[in-house]
Amino acid sequence: MTAALTGEYFVSANVEINHFEPVSVAVVRNSNVGLSSGMWQTFGADAPTRCLTMSGLMHMYAGDFLSLWVRDHSDSGYTVGRQTSLASTKLDLVSGFGSGL
């Protein structure tokens, strides 16, 4: 997904992982994999197939693009299933109560 306009975007990732040990899932801007460049979450392995979901607000500049990254914390391997998706929409107005708003 590439941002057409600068602003705040609501971003949602849904990742189907099969046969995995703990993994980290990240949605990052412009392929800059780092803690300050997007949203990160680590998930444990309590089921052989799991649907991992995360969402949040990200500030993007026109031309920025999003990508989805999965990092395995072991050598056991995993597969990403067909139910995986990454979506975003630009918000016209961002207001509310919370840290960092």
Disulfide bonds with the S-S distance in Angstrom:
none
